Structure formats: C-alpha cells, structure tokens
Amino acid sequence: MEILETPAARAVLGVTVLAILTTIAYYLVTNYRDRIDQDIPGPEEHLDNFQEIHSQGDISDKEFRTIETVLEQQLEHQQSQPEDPPPAEDESDG
C-alpha cells in the first residue's frame, strides 16, 4: 500500500486512530463512573447498617449516638440541597 507511505496519509491515519481510541476511553470512563455513583450508600443506608452493628453489640451506645448525630447532619445537608439544579437560561436570545 503505497498510499500509507506518504507522511500526510500516516498523519491522517494516526489522528483517526487516536480519535477513535479517545472516544472509546471516554465512553468506558463515563459508564464506569455512573455505576460507581449508583453503588454509594447514602446516610440512611449507613444509619441502618450502624443500627444493626449496635444491636449486635459491636459498638457502644456512645459510639452509636456520635455516628447517628453525624449521619443525621449529613442527611439534613443532603435534603437541603436541590436534587437537580435548574437548567441555565440562555440569555443570548436577542
């Protein structure tokens, strides 16, 4: 293939391969991040887990109250934050 011997053809082929690999990497990273975000338990799940640990006697009443206070603060903070921010309005309609 004589066409691949020219520097311009090699450059075009190299940039094309790089663009394809970048697109594949972006797709894989975004899908992996979405799955990770879904697996992170919230304060409610943590509180349930610590209640179970406390009922089994693995942590003391004082430790449980401390954990409970921290998780309740996190829950209040989470509930005070808007779920999805409103979309930005496009002011360039002029």
The 8 nearest C-alpha neighbors of each residue, nearest first, counted from 0:
[[1, 2, 3, 4, 5, 8, 9, 6],
 [0, 2, 4, 3, 5, 8, 9, 6],
 [1, 3, 4, 0, 5, 8, 9, 6],
 [4, 2, 1, 8, 5, 9, 0, 6],
 [3, 5, 1, 2, 6, 9, 8, 0],
 [4, 6, 8, 7, 3, 2, 9, 1],
 [7, 5, 9, 8, 10, 4, 3, 11],
 [8, 6, 10, 9, 5, 11, 3, 12],
 [9, 7, 11, 10, 5, 3, 6, 12],
 [10, 8, 12, 6, 7, 11, 3, 13],
 [9, 11, 13, 7, 8, 12, 6, 14],
 [12, 10, 8, 14, 13, 9, 15, 7],
 [11, 13, 9, 15, 10, 14, 8, 16],
 [12, 14, 10, 16, 15, 11, 9, 17],
 [15, 13, 17, 11, 16, 12, 18, 10],
 [14, 16, 12, 18, 17, 13, 11, 19],
 [15, 17, 19, 13, 18, 14, 20, 12],
 [16, 18, 14, 20, 15, 19, 21, 13],
 [19, 17, 21, 15, 16, 20, 14, 22],
 [18, 20, 16, 22, 21, 17, 15, 23],
 [19, 21, 23, 17, 22, 18, 24, 16],
 [22, 20, 24, 18, 19, 23, 17, 25],
 [21, 23, 25, 19, 20, 24, 18, 26],
 [22, 24, 20, 26, 21, 25, 27, 19],
 [23, 25, 21, 27, 26, 22, 20, 28],
 [26, 24, 22, 28, 23, 27, 21, 29],
 [25, 27, 23, 29, 24, 28, 22, 30],
 [28, 26, 24, 30, 25, 29, 31, 23],
 [27, 29, 31, 25, 30, 26, 32, 24],
 [30, 28, 32, 26, 31, 27, 25, 33],
 [29, 31, 33, 27, 32, 28, 26, 34],
 [32, 30, 28, 34, 29, 33, 27, 35],
 [31, 33, 35, 29, 34, 30, 28, 36],
 [34, 32, 30, 36, 31, 35, 29, 37],
 [33, 35, 37, 31, 32, 36, 30, 38],
 [34, 36, 32, 38, 37, 33, 31, 39],
 [37, 35, 33, 34, 38, 39, 32, 31],
 [36, 38, 34, 35, 39, 33, 40, 32],
 [39, 37, 35, 36, 40, 34, 33, 41],
 [38, 40, 36, 37, 41, 35, 34, 44],
 [41, 39, 44, 38, 45, 42, 43, 37],
 [40, 42, 43, 44, 45, 39, 74, 46],
 [41, 43, 45, 44, 70, 74, 46, 73],
 [44, 42, 46, 45, 41, 47, 74, 70],
 [45, 43, 47, 46, 41, 42, 40, 48],
 [44, 46, 42, 48, 47, 43, 49, 41],
 [45, 47, 49, 43, 48, 44, 42, 50],
 [48, 46, 44, 50, 45, 49, 43, 51],
 [47, 49, 45, 51, 46, 50, 44, 52],
 [48, 50, 52, 46, 51, 47, 53, 45],
 [51, 49, 53, 47, 48, 52, 46, 54],
 [50, 52, 54, 48, 49, 53, 55, 47],
 [51, 53, 49, 55, 50, 54, 57, 48],
 [54, 52, 50, 56, 58, 55, 51, 57],
 [53, 55, 51, 56, 52, 50, 57, 58],
 [56, 54, 52, 53, 57, 51, 58, 50],
 [57, 55, 53, 54, 58, 52, 59, 51],
 [56, 58, 52, 55, 53, 59, 54, 51],
 [59, 57, 53, 56, 62, 63, 52, 60],
 [60, 58, 62, 61, 63, 53, 56, 57],
 [59, 61, 63, 62, 64, 58, 53, 65],
 [62, 60, 64, 59, 63, 65, 58, 66],
 [63, 61, 65, 59, 60, 64, 58, 66],
 [62, 64, 66, 60, 65, 61, 67, 59],
 [65, 63, 67, 61, 66, 62, 68, 60],
 [66, 64, 62, 68, 63, 67, 61, 69],
 [67, 65, 63, 69, 68, 64, 70, 62],
 [66, 68, 64, 70, 65, 69, 63, 71],
 [69, 67, 71, 65, 66, 70, 64, 72],
 [70, 68, 72, 66, 71, 67, 73, 65],
 [71, 69, 73, 67, 72, 42, 68, 74],
 [70, 72, 74, 68, 73, 69, 67, 75],
 [73, 71, 75, 69, 70, 74, 76, 68],
 [72, 74, 70, 76, 71, 75, 77, 69],
 [73, 75, 71, 77, 72, 76, 42, 70],
 [76, 74, 72, 78, 77, 73, 71, 79],
 [75, 77, 73, 79, 74, 78, 72, 80],
 [76, 78, 74, 80, 75, 79, 73, 81],
 [79, 77, 75, 80, 76, 74, 81, 82],
 [80, 78, 76, 77, 75, 81, 74, 82],
 [79, 81, 77, 78, 82, 76, 75, 83],
 [82, 80, 83, 84, 79, 78, 77, 85],
 [81, 83, 80, 84, 78, 77, 79, 85],
 [84, 82, 81, 85, 86, 80, 87, 78],
 [83, 85, 81, 86, 82, 87, 80, 88],
 [86, 84, 83, 87, 88, 81, 82, 89],
 [87, 85, 88, 84, 83, 89, 90, 82],
 [86, 88, 85, 89, 84, 90, 91, 83],
 [89, 87, 90, 86, 85, 91, 92, 84],
 [88, 90, 91, 87, 92, 86, 93, 85],
 [89, 91, 92, 88, 93, 87, 86, 85],
 [90, 92, 93, 89, 88, 87, 86, 85],
 [91, 93, 90, 89, 88, 87, 86, 85],
 [92, 91, 90, 89, 88, 87, 86, 85]]
